[in-house]
């Protein structure tokens, strides 16, 4: 398995109606979060510690909520809010 990010439950449900420039900012920031998670959890599939809590990330035009799930090697973007 390899680290990546995805929208949860799906892209249409999370970013529907958001401006394309805002979505691009979210996806760029999500790429950065994935790189950091991959460095922290070198082999996430064997991680047995406590799960992480939901976090937020600010971008120029808003904010988004996400969770890092080491065992899945995924960053799930759960909700976005454009200003």
Phi and psi in degrees as a GROMACS rama.xvg file:
@    title "Ramachandran Plot"
@    xaxis  label "Phi"
@    yaxis  label "Psi"
@TYPE xy
-135.728  142.261  UNK-2
-63.1381  137.965  UNK-3
-159.888  179.183  UNK-4
-123.299  160.059  UNK-5
-157.887  160.465  UNK-6
-81.0885  142.799  UNK-7
-130.506  117.305  UNK-8
-82.9533  -31.5599  UNK-9
-163.213  168.368  UNK-10
-59.3798  -44.2722  UNK-11
-61.7576  -36.681  UNK-12
-76.7022  -22.097  UNK-13
-99.8506  -44.8236  UNK-14
-113.622  14.4862  UNK-15
-55.6918  127.342  UNK-16
82.6316  -5.79734  UNK-17
-75.2018  145.034  UNK-18
-59.9832  143.025  UNK-19
-59.7476  -37.2488  UNK-20
-64.7602  -37.2211  UNK-21
-66.6914  -44.138  UNK-22
-61.3577  -39.6944  UNK-23
-62.6066  -38.9548  UNK-24
-63.9617  -42.3497  UNK-25
-61.0447  -46.4812  UNK-26
-66.8594  -35.1884  UNK-27
-66.0213  -44.8426  UNK-28
-65.6127  -37.9049  UNK-29
-62.0909  -38.0766  UNK-30
-60.1621  -40.7918  UNK-31
-65.1141  -42.2407  UNK-32
-64.0147  -39.6933  UNK-33
-61.9097  -44.2369  UNK-34
-61.9879  -40.9801  UNK-35
-66.9524  -41.8593  UNK-36
-64.775  -40.0837  UNK-37
-63.9252  -35.3454  UNK-38
-72.7359  -35.2881  UNK-39
-74.8973  -42.8652  UNK-40
-112.417  82.6551  UNK-41
-56.0048  -40.692  UNK-42
-128.594  83.9449  UNK-43
-59.4831  -29.3717  UNK-44
-64.2883  -20.7399  UNK-45
-100.776  2.86194  UNK-46
-65.6037  132.063  UNK-47
-126.021  8.30701  UNK-48
-79.2038  -175.524  UNK-49
-66.9211  150.638  UNK-50
-71.9877  157.78  UNK-51
-86.0715  155.184  UNK-52
-84.288  164.291  UNK-53
-63.0163  142.166  UNK-54
-125.896  168.571  UNK-55
-121.227  155.83  UNK-56
-137.509  132.68  UNK-57
-90.5605  140.329  UNK-58
-127.247  170.213  UNK-59
-54.3677  -39.172  UNK-60
-106.625  15.4072  UNK-61
163.837  -149.137  UNK-62
-147.768  155.967  UNK-63
-142.572  155.974  UNK-64
-109.203  139.44  UNK-65
-149.386  163.904  UNK-66
-132.056  142.734  UNK-67
-101.647  123.487  UNK-68
-116.035  95.1793  UNK-69
-57.3912  -41.2121  UNK-70
-63.9855  -28.8184  UNK-71
-89.2723  -11.8783  UNK-72
51.8221  50.3267  UNK-73
-135.37  148.405  UNK-74
-111.684  119.049  UNK-75
-101.131  122.577  UNK-76
-88.9442  119.416  UNK-77
-100.822  -34.7805  UNK-78
-157.127  147.252  UNK-79
-130.557  153.108  UNK-80
-140.985  110.928  UNK-81
-85.2707  146.046  UNK-82
